[in-house]
Amino acid sequence: MKEKEITIEEAPFSWDDNFSELALEDFSMIQKDLPYGICQSVGMALAKLKMIENEEIKP
């Protein structure tokens, strides 16, 4: 089995940053290894975060 190489980048934190795109990309790399129920709840939470960041809904 071939192992994937993972790179972790450090960046200054800002509450104004949009994290949903990065989080969705990261999640797509690990979701195949998680049970369906966990994938569903994490995916929905990330979708909600994206909608909040895009001001489609209010928190």
C-alpha positions as a Markdown table, in Angstrom:
| # | Residue | x | y | z |
|---|---|---|---|---|
| 1 | Met | 0.0 | 0.0 | 0.0 |
| 2 | Lys | 1.4 | 3.4 | -1.0 |
| 3 | Glu | 1.5 | 6.0 | 1.7 |
| 4 | Lys | 0.4 | 9.6 | 1.0 |
| 5 | Glu | 2.7 | 12.4 | 1.9 |
| 6 | Ile | 1.0 | 15.2 | 3.9 |
| 7 | Thr | 2.3 | 18.7 | 4.1 |
| 8 | Ile | 1.1 | 21.0 | 6.9 |
| 9 | Glu | 1.5 | 24.7 | 6.3 |
| 10 | Glu | 1.5 | 27.3 | 9.1 |
| 11 | Ala | -0.2 | 30.6 | 8.6 |
| 12 | Pro | -1.2 | 33.5 | 10.9 |
| 13 | Phe | -4.7 | 33.1 | 12.2 |
| 14 | Ser | -7.4 | 35.7 | 11.4 |
| 15 | Trp | -11.1 | 35.5 | 12.1 |
| 16 | Asp | -11.6 | 37.1 | 8.7 |
| 17 | Asp | -10.1 | 34.2 | 6.8 |
| 18 | Asn | -12.4 | 31.8 | 5.0 |
| 19 | Phe | -11.5 | 28.4 | 6.1 |
| 20 | Ser | -14.3 | 26.4 | 4.4 |
| 21 | Glu | -12.5 | 25.9 | 1.1 |
| 22 | Leu | -9.3 | 24.6 | 2.8 |
| 23 | Ala | -11.3 | 22.5 | 5.2 |
| 24 | Leu | -13.4 | 20.9 | 2.3 |
| 25 | Glu | -10.2 | 20.1 | 0.5 |
| 26 | Asp | -8.6 | 18.5 | 3.6 |
| 27 | Phe | -11.8 | 16.6 | 4.3 |
| 28 | Ser | -12.0 | 15.2 | 0.8 |
| 29 | Met | -8.5 | 13.6 | 1.4 |
| 30 | Ile | -9.6 | 11.7 | 4.5 |
| 31 | Gln | -13.4 | 11.1 | 4.0 |
| 32 | Lys | -12.9 | 7.7 | 2.3 |
| 33 | Asp | -11.3 | 6.3 | 5.5 |
| 34 | Leu | -14.2 | 7.4 | 7.7 |
| 35 | Pro | -17.6 | 5.8 | 8.4 |
| 36 | Tyr | -20.6 | 7.2 | 6.4 |
| 37 | Gly | -22.3 | 8.8 | 9.4 |
| 38 | Ile | -19.2 | 10.8 | 10.3 |
| 39 | Cys | -18.6 | 11.9 | 6.7 |
| 40 | Gln | -22.2 | 13.0 | 6.5 |
| 41 | Ser | -22.1 | 15.1 | 9.7 |
| 42 | Val | -18.7 | 16.6 | 9.0 |
| 43 | Gly | -19.6 | 17.4 | 5.4 |
| 44 | Met | -22.8 | 19.1 | 6.5 |
| 45 | Ala | -21.0 | 21.2 | 9.1 |
| 46 | Leu | -18.4 | 22.3 | 6.5 |
| 47 | Ala | -21.2 | 23.1 | 4.0 |
| 48 | Lys | -22.9 | 25.3 | 6.7 |
| 49 | Leu | -19.5 | 27.0 | 7.4 |
| 50 | Lys | -19.2 | 27.8 | 3.7 |
| 51 | Met | -22.7 | 29.3 | 3.6 |
| 52 | Ile | -21.9 | 31.4 | 6.7 |
| 53 | Glu | -18.7 | 32.6 | 5.2 |
| 54 | Asn | -20.5 | 33.5 | 1.9 |
| 55 | Glu | -23.2 | 35.3 | 4.0 |
| 56 | Glu | -25.9 | 33.0 | 2.6 |
| 57 | Ile | -27.1 | 32.4 | 6.1 |
| 58 | Lys | -26.5 | 34.1 | 9.5 |
| 59 | Pro | -24.9 | 32.2 | 12.4 |
